[in-house]
Amino acid sequence: MRIAQVAPLAESVPPHLYGGTERVIAWLIDELVELGHEVTLFASGDSSSRAKLVPAWPRSLRLARPRSDPIVAQTALLAEVTQRVHDFDLIHCHVDWLHLPLLTQQRVPFLSTLHGRLDLPWLPRLIEHFPNAPFVSISDNQREPLAKANWLGTVYHGLPAQSLRPSLDPGSYLAFLGRISPEKGPEAAINIAQASGLPLRIAAKIPRGEQRYFAGRIEPKVDGDRIQIIGEVNDEAKQNFLGMAAALLFPIDWPEPFGLVMIEAMACGTPVIAFGRGSVPEIVEDGVTGFIVEDEAAAVEAVGRLSQLDRREIRRQFERRFTAARMARDYVGLYEMLVTKFRASDVRTVAAPMHHAARDESLVLSKPDA
């Protein structure tokens, strides 16, 4: 199958540092190529991939200097995609809503994986403009605010089975990995660590918009000893950072669509202590791969029960549920279903040329069993 993958331009594919979506795209592409598919990647020019790369913009936007106008860069991305739209059997988009006005007007099957939060007030109205556009969620919880969207299915993220190795050492500190933002819970992580008596290591990106929050609420609590910030970590450093931790703290205060760091910790055999919001109950098996808690006090109590968990079993559960190979197989199943429906629709359109193909109800696909 000839498959196009359309990536955001904020980070390269894979990202040099922080960037969950772009990392998932890279893993998916590798597995699709391994399965024998012909894959083309539309992304920034500093990307590196087993797919054929179409460099829609010279460099990823977040780390580029001087900074580029993102609207100009995204316009260039859409131009590259639309010029080649009929070169593919299917187009898989990871750029939120950007492509919908263009691709819904083309005679080509496409689907969109939504990677962000969907509980935003203007999104239901937007969805009404694209009733037949097929979407994929990354957790069942993510899709709840947009129940009327045309959901094909839920595909959980996966990472290469050998990219992170399991560690059987019980670990000597608690880990926080993500970005410094109130919704991610870095303050709660500090409070939990202090109350439990274990050190906390914070590997985090500090967004420009969160500098004041960091300076006022986080930095004063960082002593460089019990509470340390080590900055962003790349894939190589992530192995030791997560593998040597007693647990990953994931005290989120928002409807997390997936939470890639949770399965990265599981790949290392490291338990996850997480607040039960968003996707967490779908990802963490309470009492097996970690503990799902409701507040800081319960998280502190869970730290005291970490010895009850088997790090070998945590790794086994990762291999069963969250590998990139499983993710790719799930997507290929959706690709094939969508292409089959589309081709059947195309035959009927040729037979009845007065029918308006863009409103063909055969393209409204139901969600398969996840």
PEPE-V908783 format. One record per residue. N is the residue number from 0. RES is the residue in one small letter. OMEGA is omega in whole degrees, -180 to 180 (999 if undefined). NEAR is the number of other C-alpha atoms within 12 Angstrom. D_CENTER is the distance of its C-alpha to the mean C-alpha in Angstrom with 1 decimal. Layout:
{{N:RES:OMEGA:NEAR:D_CENTER} {N:RES:OMEGA:NEAR:D_CENTER}}
This chain:
{{0:m:177:21:23.7} {1:r:-171:31:23.1} {2:i:172:38:19.5} {3:a:173:42:18.1} {4:q:-177:45:14.5} {5:v:-172:48:14.3} {6:a:171:51:11.9} {7:p:-179:50:12.0} {8:l:-178:44:14.9} {9:a:-180:39:13.9} {10:e:173:35:13.1} {11:s:176:40:14.4} {12:v:-8:42:12.9} {13:p:-180:36:12.4} {14:p:178:36:12.5} {15:h:179:25:15.8} {16:l:-178:30:14.6} {17:y:176:33:11.7} {18:g:-176:35:8.6} {19:g:-177:38:5.1} {20:t:-178:38:4.4} {21:e:177:38:7.9} {22:r:178:37:7.9} {23:v:178:43:6.1} {24:i:180:47:8.6} {25:a:179:42:11.3} {26:w:179:36:11.1} {27:l:-179:44:11.2} {28:i:-179:45:14.1} {29:d:-178:33:16.0} {30:e:178:32:16.1} {31:l:177:35:17.2} {32:v:179:28:19.8} {33:e:179:18:20.9} {34:l:176:19:21.5} {35:g:-180:17:23.8} {36:h:177:27:22.0} {37:e:-170:26:22.7} {38:v:174:34:19.6} {39:t:-178:39:19.7} {40:l:172:45:17.1} {41:f:-173:47:17.6} {42:a:178:45:16.3} {43:s:-175:37:18.1} {44:g:178:30:21.1} {45:d:175:26:20.1} {46:s:178:34:17.5} {47:s:-169:30:18.6} {48:s:171:33:17.8} {49:r:176:24:19.7} {50:a:170:33:19.4} {51:k:-175:24:22.0} {52:l:169:30:20.8} {53:v:-176:31:21.9} {54:p:-176:33:21.8} {55:a:178:34:21.4} {56:w:-171:34:21.9} {57:p:-176:27:23.5} {58:r:175:30:21.1} {59:s:-166:37:17.7} {60:l:-171:29:18.4} {61:r:-175:25:17.5} {62:l:-176:23:19.8} {63:a:173:20:22.3} {64:r:-2:11:25.9} {65:p:-177:10:27.5} {66:r:179:16:24.7} {67:s:174:20:24.3} {68:d:-176:19:24.3} {69:p:180:22:20.8} {70:i:177:17:22.5} {71:v:-179:16:24.6} {72:a:-180:27:21.8} {73:q:176:32:19.8} {74:t:177:20:23.2} {75:a:178:27:23.7} {76:l:-180:36:20.4} {77:l:178:33:21.5} {78:a:179:23:24.9} {79:e:-179:28:23.9} {80:v:-176:38:22.0} {81:t:177:28:24.8} {82:q:-176:18:27.4} {83:r:-167:25:26.0} {84:v:-177:31:24.8} {85:h:175:20:27.4} {86:d:-171:21:26.8} {87:f:172:27:24.0} {88:d:-178:29:24.0} {89:l:178:41:20.6} {90:i:-179:43:18.1} {91:h:-174:44:14.4} {92:c:180:38:13.0} {93:h:-171:39:9.7} {94:v:178:31:11.9} {95:d:-171:30:12.1} {96:w:-169:30:15.8} {97:l:-171:28:17.4} {98:h:-169:34:18.6} {99:l:-179:31:19.9} {100:p:-179:20:23.5} {101:l:-173:23:24.0} {102:l:176:32:22.5} {103:t:178:29:24.0} {104:q:-177:20:27.3} {105:q:175:22:26.9} {106:r:178:28:28.1} {107:v:177:35:25.0} {108:p:177:42:22.4} {109:f:172:43:18.8} {110:l:-175:45:15.7} {111:s:169:43:12.8} {112:t:179:42:9.2} {113:l:-173:37:8.6} {114:h:-174:36:5.4} {115:g:179:30:7.9} {116:r:-175:28:10.9} {117:l:-179:31:13.6} {118:d:-179:20:16.6} {119:l:-166:17:18.2} {120:p:-176:12:21.8} {121:w:-174:13:22.0} {122:l:178:22:19.3} {123:p:179:21:21.6} {124:r:178:15:24.2} {125:l:-178:21:22.0} {126:i:180:27:21.0} {127:e:179:17:24.7} {128:h:-175:19:25.2} {129:f:-174:28:23.0} {130:p:-177:27:23.9} {131:n:-179:34:23.5} {132:a:-175:42:20.2} {133:p:-179:43:17.9} {134:f:173:44:14.4} {135:v:176:41:11.8} {136:s:179:38:10.0} {137:i:167:42:7.2} {138:s:177:34:10.0} {139:d:-180:32:13.6} {140:n:-177:29:13.8} {141:q:-171:37:11.5} {142:r:-173:37:14.0} {143:e:180:23:17.1} {144:p:-179:23:18.0} {145:l:-175:28:18.1} {146:a:-177:22:20.0} {147:k:178:24:22.0} {148:a:-180:33:19.3} {149:n:-176:32:19.7} {150:w:174:37:17.0} {151:l:-177:38:17.2} {152:g:173:34:15.2} {153:t:176:36:12.2} {154:v:177:43:10.3} {155:y:176:41:8.6} {156:h:175:45:6.4} {157:g:177:44:9.2} {158:l:-177:41:10.6} {159:p:-173:31:14.2} {160:a:-176:28:16.7} {161:q:-178:19:18.9} {162:s:176:23:16.6} {163:l:-176:30:17.2} {164:r:178:32:20.6} {165:p:175:35:21.7} {166:s:-179:29:24.1} {167:l:176:25:26.8} {168:d:-177:22:28.1} {169:p:177:27:27.8} {170:g:-173:30:26.6} {171:s:-179:25:28.3} {172:y:173:36:25.9} {173:l:-176:45:23.0} {174:a:170:46:19.7} {175:f:-177:47:17.4} {176:l:-180:47:14.4} {177:g:175:40:12.3} {178:r:179:35:14.0} {179:i:-179:35:17.5} {180:s:-178:30:17.3} {181:p:-177:26:19.2} {182:e:180:24:16.4} {183:k:173:33:14.8} {184:g:178:34:18.3} {185:p:177:43:19.7} {186:e:179:34:23.2} {187:a:179:35:22.9} {188:a:178:48:21.8} {189:i:-180:39:24.9} {190:n:180:30:27.1} {191:i:-180:39:26.0} {192:a:-179:40:26.7} {193:q:-179:27:30.0} {194:a:-178:23:31.1} {195:s:180:26:30.3} {196:g:178:19:32.1} {197:l:175:28:29.3} {198:p:176:32:28.2} {199:l:174:42:24.7} {200:r:-176:40:22.9} {201:i:174:44:20.3} {202:a:-168:32:18.0} {203:a:168:32:16.5} {204:k:176:28:16.1} {205:i:-179:28:18.7} {206:p:180:20:17.9} {207:r:-177:15:21.1} {208:g:-178:14:21.2} {209:e:-179:21:21.1} {210:q:-180:18:24.0} {211:r:178:17:26.5} {212:y:-180:22:24.5} {213:f:-177:26:24.2} {214:a:-175:17:27.9} {215:g:-170:14:29.1} {216:r:-175:21:27.2} {217:i:-174:29:25.6} {218:e:180:23:27.8} {219:p:-179:17:31.0} {220:k:-178:25:29.7} {221:v:-178:27:28.8} {222:d:180:17:31.9} {223:g:-180:15:30.8} {224:d:179:16:31.9} {225:r:177:24:30.6} {226:i:-176:31:27.7} {227:q:170:28:26.3} {228:i:-178:33:23.7} {229:i:178:24:22.9} {230:g:179:23:20.6} {231:e:179:27:17.4} {232:v:176:27:17.2} {233:n:-174:25:16.4} {234:d:-179:25:15.5} {235:e:-179:16:19.2} {236:a:-178:19:19.8} {237:k:-180:32:16.9} {238:q:-179:26:18.9} {239:n:-177:29:21.8} {240:f:-180:39:20.1} {241:l:-175:46:18.3} {242:g:-179:35:20.9} {243:m:-180:30:23.8} {244:a:174:39:22.5} {245:a:178:43:24.2} {246:a:169:52:21.0} {247:l:174:52:17.7} {248:l:-178:50:18.2} {249:f:-174:51:15.5} {250:p:-172:45:17.8} {251:i:177:39:15.6} {252:d:179:25:17.6} {253:w:-180:27:15.3} {254:p:-179:29:13.5} {255:e:-179:36:10.1} {256:p:177:38:7.8} {257:f:-177:40:6.3} {258:g:-175:46:7.0} {259:l:-177:37:6.0} {260:v:179:47:9.5} {261:m:-179:50:11.2} {262:i:172:48:11.0} {263:e:176:49:11.9} {264:a:180:48:14.8} {265:m:178:50:15.7} {266:a:178:43:15.9} {267:c:-176:45:18.5} {268:g:-175:41:20.3} {269:t:180:52:19.6} {270:p:178:55:19.8} {271:v:171:51:17.5} {272:i:-170:53:19.4} {273:a:171:49:17.4} {274:f:-172:41:18.5} {275:g:-179:31:18.2} {276:r:176:31:16.2} {277:g:-175:35:13.4} {278:s:-170:37:11.5} {279:v:-179:40:13.5} {280:p:177:30:16.4} {281:e:-173:31:14.4} {282:i:-177:45:12.8} {283:v:173:39:15.8} {284:e:-173:28:19.2} {285:d:-179:25:21.7} {286:g:180:24:24.4} {287:v:179:29:22.9} {288:t:179:41:19.6} {289:g:179:43:20.2} {290:f:174:40:21.6} {291:i:-175:37:20.4} {292:v:-176:30:22.6} {293:e:-179:23:23.5} {294:d:-176:26:24.8} {295:e:-179:32:25.7} {296:a:179:22:28.9} {297:a:177:24:27.3} {298:a:177:37:24.8} {299:v:178:33:27.8} {300:e:180:21:29.5} {301:a:176:34:26.5} {302:v:180:41:26.8} {303:g:-179:22:30.3} {304:r:-176:24:29.3} {305:l:-179:33:26.9} {306:s:179:22:29.8} {307:q:-175:19:29.6} {308:l:-179:30:26.3} {309:d:-177:27:26.5} {310:r:175:36:24.1} {311:r:-180:24:24.9} {312:e:177:26:23.9} {313:i:177:40:20.5} {314:r:180:35:20.0} {315:r:179:24:21.4} {316:q:174:30:19.0} {317:f:-178:41:16.0} {318:e:-179:30:17.8} {319:r:-168:20:18.6} {320:r:-164:30:15.2} {321:f:176:39:12.2} {322:t:177:34:13.3} {323:a:179:37:12.1} {324:a:177:32:15.5} {325:r:179:28:15.0} {326:m:-179:33:11.7} {327:a:178:33:13.8} {328:r:178:26:16.8} {329:d:180:31:15.1} {330:y:179:41:14.1} {331:v:176:30:17.6} {332:g:177:24:19.2} {333:l:177:36:17.7} {334:y:-176:35:18.7} {335:e:178:23:22.2} {336:m:-178:28:22.7} {337:l:-179:38:21.9} {338:v:178:31:24.1} {339:t:178:21:26.8} {340:k:-177:26:26.9} {341:f:-179:31:27.0} {342:r:176:23:29.8} {343:a:177:20:31.7} {344:s:-179:28:31.4} {345:d:179:24:32.6} {346:v:-180:17:35.7} {347:r:179:19:36.6} {348:t:178:21:36.2} {349:v:-179:14:38.6} {350:a:-179:12:41.0} {351:a:-171:13:41.0} {352:p:179:12:40.5} {353:m:180:12:41.1} {354:h:-180:16:38.0} {355:h:-174:16:35.2} {356:a:-176:27:32.2} {357:a:180:26:29.7} {358:r:-176:20:30.6} {359:d:-176:26:30.7} {360:e:178:22:29.7} {361:s:178:26:29.0} {362:l:177:34:25.7} {363:v:-173:27:24.6} {364:l:178:28:22.9} {365:s:180:24:22.5} {366:k:175:24:19.6} {367:p:176:18:20.3} {368:d:-179:13:20.3} {369:a:999:23:16.9}}
